[in-house]
Amino acid sequence: PLTSDGAISKGTYAFVSLGCPKNLVDSEKMLGTLSLDGYSLVSEADGADFVIVNTCGFIEQSRIESKAVIQEMLDLKLAGRTKGVIVAGCLPERVGGSLLDEMPGIDHLVGVFGRDEITKVADRLLGQQTEQRTLFRPAPIKAMNDQARLRITPDHFAYLKISEGCDRTCTFCAIPKMRGKHITKPIEMIIAEAKELVADGVRELIVVAQDTTYYGLDLYGKVRLTELLWQLDQVDGLDWIRLMYLYPINFSDELIETIAGSERILPYLDMPLQHINDTMLKRMQRRVNRDQTVELVHKLRDRIPNLVLRTTFITGFPGETDEQFEELKEFVSDSKFERMGVFTYSLEPGTPAEKLADHLPEEVKNARRDELMELQQQIAFDFADTLVGYELDVLIDSETDEPGVFIGRTFADAPDIDGSVYVEADGIEPGDIAPVVIAARQDYDLLGVLSGIEDFEEQER
């Protein structure tokens, strides 16, 4: 087979990317590295020379999903329909070489920080060099460069990872064990990457990190997210900047003013809170209390027009009482978060929360999650109803199987986690930002029709 530039290919491979957007960036970097080195990506694992699975190891459910995908690929190998299976990312980083004992059919393991050496591993696999089956590297002291990615998101949006790792010590979380300490990517490196992505057709950049509001502290001695955002806001050709994973600490007045006054930063903030009860927050080691959280939510709402807040909560953390859960419900009811997700507490081996007393039964965790989500559902529906009748810019993501019906997103919707807008229209295509009149709500999604088609076509030209 030939590579995209007509050279002889070193081999074909299929790729499965699991987990969060930060992991997706790692996947795209590996894809870019393999492509530059002469390997050809194919869409089907069946018949490929080898398969790479970039795994998630965050919580038990993620690990179960990762192992199921690995097993599926090992079954293909056993049937002679692929030569090998490489497992990369957070799962091997978390459990180490024991994964080879558990699933001996795996050919090679690559830890999170071995991603830039993925071609060496592919070369070893196809060269049948089996004496070294693991590649683990220590967490780097400088940020890794994410440029020259082969993106698997649609052409018009991309994730922009601004740092790696995390210095927080939340008792429920194993991410620092997998991803290391917080490492800030220099501003100039991020801006160069943003410009490269925009030149590649990106209109929406989704800023991600383990802890976005911590940005800069380790590298510059102070938080510099405001300065980074100001520079990103100047990047020509970019339409939308969306901010994710904002820890509720380090929200300075200057940062809020920058978000509120920018041209391209959307009034959409993803700020995981996890709980509101002071005892729970202390046991979780969140280093923020109820009063500070309530004050921040009010301040953000007061100062950022049309703000959409997304958050996540954990139900059933060890020791959570009925009264503490009722306090959380009341807070959700009062705060009216436009977007919200709820996770049940997952007991993670090696985390401080493992040693806490009063772990709750799964049925209690699940019941509380369902109760909280039921409460949130009406809040989300009520918010969506307020959009009906308005004209909003919608970024078109794809066309449906039904001709003339497209799926897109408003400023209030991040890809893959929030709702969608179904748009009936002619003369638009994925990647367009189209003016759409919202006609109705359908559960969490919206239905709309294109507005001002003549003006839109002139503008897009």
N, C-alpha and C positions, 0 to 999 in steps of 0.2 A: 504493500500500500504506500501511497504518497502522502506527505504532509500538505498543509494548506498552501505552501509556497512551491509545491511541485517536487520537493526533495524526496529521496527514499526514506520511508518511515522506519524508525527503530522498532516499532511494534504498536499494536493497538491496545487501548485500555478503556474500561468503563469506570465511571466514578459515581459514588453515592455519598451525598453530603447530608449529615444529620445534625440536629441541634440548632443553636442560636445563630443570629446574624454574625456574631464575632467568629464563630466557627466557619460560617459561610465564606468570610473573607479569607481565612486560612485555606479553605478548599480552592477558592479562585486563584490564590497565589500558587498553590501546588499545580493547578491546571496550567497556569501560565508558564511555570518553570518546565513542566513536562513538554509543553508545546514548543517552547524555545529550544529544547534539547532534542527535538525530532520525534517525539511520540505522538500518535494520532488518537484523539478522543473519539469514541464511538458511543452511540446512544443505548445500545443493548449489551448487557453483560454476557449474554449467551453468544459465544463465538469470539469474544475479545481475548487477546493474549493474556491479559490479567485484569483484575478488578481492584480498585482502591475504595475502602469504606472509611470515610472520615467521621468518627463517632462522637457521641455525646456521653458524658459520664456524670452529669450533674446530679440527678436523683435516681432512685431505684427504677422508676418507670422508664427513664431514658436509657438506662443500662440494659433493661430487658429488651427494649426496641432495638438498640444497637446490636445486641447478641442475636436477635432474630434475623436481622439483615445479614450479619456475618454468616450465620448458619445457612441462609439461602444461597449465598455465594459459594460456601464450601460444598454444598450439594451440587452446584453446577460444576465445580472442579472435580468432584468425585465421579460425576457423569462424563468427564472428559471434554466438557464444553468451555472450559477456560483453563489456563495453565497455572494460575496462582492467584492468591488473595493477600493483599496488603491491608493491614488495619492501622489506621492513623488516628491522631487526635486525643481527646480527653479520656476515653475509656482506657487505652493502654497507659496513658500518663498516670491515671489514678491507680490501676491495679498492677501495673508493671508486667514482668515476664510471666506471672501466674496465668495470664490469659492464654499463653501457649500451652500450659498444662491442661487448662479447662477445654480449650478448642485446638487440639494439636494440628489440625489441618491448615491453620493459618501459616502462611509462608514467612511473613515479616511483620514486625510491629514498629511503628514510628510514633514517637511521642510528640507532644504539641510543639516543642521547640526544635524538632528535627525536620520540620516541614520543608525548609529550603534545600534539604539534601535528598528530596524524594526521588530525584533521577538516579542517584547512586543506588538506592534501594531497588528501583525498577531494573537497573542494569544487572544487579546481583541476582534478582529473581530470574530474568530471562537467560542469564549466564549460568544458572543453576549453581550459584555459590551459596551454599546453605550453612556454612560454618558460623556466620554472623547473622542472626535472625532478628536482632533488636537494634534500634537506633534511638537512644534517649540522650538528649542534650540538656545541660542545666539551663535554667531561665536566664535569658541574656541580660546584660547590664545596660544595654542600649536597645532602643526600640527597633524592631524588625521592619524592613521596608516592604510595603504592600503594593508598590507599583508593579506594572507589567503583569496584571492579573488577566486571566481569561474568565470573563464574567459569565455567570449562569443565571443572573437576574435578567429581566428584560432590558433592552438597550437603554431605556429612558430613566431608570433609577438604579442607584448603587449604594451600598453600605460603605461608610468611611470610618474606619477604626482609628481612634485618636490616641489610644493607649492600650496597654496589655496588663493583665494581672490586677490585683486588688490588695490594698493595705488594710481594708476593713477586717474586723474580727467577729463578724456576725456568727453567733454560736451554731446556727443551723446549716452553715454554708461551707462546702468543700472546695469552692473555686480557687482560693489562694493555694491550696495543696496541688491543684492541677495547673494553674496558670501563673503561679509565682507572685512576687510583689509587684506593686504598681510601677509600670515603666511608661513614662510619657513619650509620645512621638513628637519630635521637634516641629514647631509651627511651620517652618519652611518646607519640611518634608510633606506635611499634610497638605499645604497649599499646592505644592507641585503635583501631588496625587490627585487633588480635586480638579486641577486644570487638565490633567491627563484624562480623567473620567469625563469631564465636560466635552473635551475634544472628541471623545468616543461616543457622544450622543446623549450623555446623562443630563436630565433636566431636574431631577430630585436627588439630593444627597441626604442620606439618613445617617446621622452622626451616632456612632455606637462606641461603647467602652464597657468595662465592668463597673466603673464608677466615673461617670462623665464630669461631675462637678469638682472632682479632685484634680482635674487636668492641670499639669504643670508643676505641682508642688514639689515633686521629687527632683525634677530637672532644673527648674528655675528658682526654687526656694519660695515660691508663692504660686497661688492658683492663677492661671492665665487663660481660663476659658473665655472670658470676655474679649480679650485681645484676639484669640483664635477666631471667635465668631465674627468679630468685626472684619478681619481679613477675609474670611470665607464669604462674607456678605458682599465683598467687592469683586468676586470672581465673575468675569463676563460670561454670559451664556447660560448661567445657572438660574433656575426659576424658583425652586423650593429647597429649603434646608429644614430638616426635621430632626428634633433632638430626642434621644432615647436614653434611658438608664441614668437619670439625674437623681443622685442621692440627695435627700433633703437637707444636707449640710452644705455650706459654702455658697448659698444663694445670696450673693451680695446685692445691694440696691443697684450697683453699676451693671451687674449681669442682667437683672430684671429689666433695667432701662434699655440695655442693648437688644434684648429679645423683643421688647415692645416697640422699639424705634427702628428696627432693621427693615430692609426692603424684602429680603428673601426668607428670613427665618419665620416659619409658620407659627401661629399661636396655638401650638400643640406641644404639650410637655408630658413626657413619660417619666413619672416619679414614683418608683416603688416605695410604699410605706410599710407594708407587712403587718402592722397592727397600730392601735391607737392607745391601748391601755398602758399606763406607765410601768406597771409590774412586768407585763409581757415584753415591752420594749427593752426593759433592763435585762430580763432573762435572755432576750435575743441579742443583747449587746449592740443595740442600734445607735446609741450615743445621741439620741434625740428624744424629747419627751412629748407628751400630748400637747401642752400649751404651745411649745415651739412649732409643732406640726400644724395646729389649727391657725396660729398666727401667719405662718408661711402660706398656707392655702388661701387665706383671706387676702394677703398682700398680693399674691400672684393674680388672683381674680380681680382685685381693684386696679392693678396697674397694667395688665395686658389685655387689650380689648379682644372680645370674641374668643377668649381662651377655652381650649378643650384640654382637660386634664385626664390623663390615663394613669392608673395606679394598679398595684397588685397587693393582695393580702394573703396571709397564711392562717388557716383555721386548724385548731387542734394542736397547737404548740404545747409541749409538755407543761402541765400545770394550769392550762387555760380553764378558768371556771365558767359556769353558766353566766355569772354576772359580768365577767370580762368580755365574753362573747356578745352579750347584750349591749355593752358599751360600744363595741366595734360596729354592731348593726346600727345603733343610733347615730354614730359618726358617719357611716356610709349614707344613711337616710338624710342627714342634715347637709352633708358636703355635696351630694349630687354630682359625683364624678361622671363625666360623660362616657368614659371608657374605663372598664375595670376587669381584672382577672383575679381568680381565687385559686390558690393551691392548698391542698391538704399538707400538713407537716409530714415530711419524709425523713425518717431516721437514717442519718448518714454516718456510716462507720468512720471513726476518727475525728468527728466534730465534737466540740464541747457539749452540745445539746444531747449527745448520746448518753452522757453521764448524769443528766438532770433527772430528778425524781418526777413521778406522776405523769408518765406517758399515757396517752389516751387511746382508747380502742379505735380501730379504723372506722367502725360504723358511726362513732361520734364525730370524728373528723369529717367524714363524708356528708353526714347530715348537716353539719354547720356550713360546709362549703355550699351545699345545695340551697340552704336557707338564705345565705348571703347573696348568691347568684340570682335567686328568685326576686329578692329585694332590688338588686341592681337592674334586673331586666326591665322593670317598669321605668326606672330612672333613664335608662338608655333609650327606651321607646319614646318617653316624653321629650327627651332632647331631640331625637330624630324628627318628631312631629313638629318641633319649632322651626325646622328647616324647610318644611313643605311650603311651596309658594315663592321661595326665594331663588334668585339666580346665583349659582356658585360656579367657580372654576373647578372643573373635574379633569384630573390627569387620567387619560385613557390607557388602561393596562393591556387589554386584549379584546378580541372580537369573540362573541359566543358562537355556538354552532348554528344559531339562528341568524341568517343574513340581516345586516342592518341593526343588530343589537350588540352593544359593546359593554364591557365592564370597566369601570374606572373608580377613582377615589377622590374625595374632597380633601381639603386641608385637615379635616378631622379624622382621617383614616390612614393608619400605617399599613403597609402591605402585610398580608398573611395573618394579621391579628385582629384587625378591626373590620368594620362592614365595607360594603361596596355600593356603587351606584350603577344601576343598569340603565343605559342610555339608548334610546331609539334615535338613530340618525343615519343620514347618508353624508358622504364627503369627509368623514373623519377616519383616523387610523391610530393604532397604538403609538403612544408617545406624544400625541397632541394634548394640549391643555385647552379644553373646550368650555364655553359658557353654557351651562345647563340649568334649566328651570326644573326644580325638584317638584314632581307632581304628586308623589305618594310615598308612604312607607310600607315596606313589606318585611315584617319582623325586624331584624337588625339592619336590613339593607334599604336603599332608597331607589325609587324609580324616577327617571327624568327624561326630558326631551331637549334637544339642542335649541339654543336660542341665538338669534342674530347670525345666521349661517353666512351671509354675505360679508359682514364685518369680520367674522372669524377667518374665513378663507383668505381675505385680504391681509389680515394680520399674520397668519401662518406663512404666507408667501414672503 
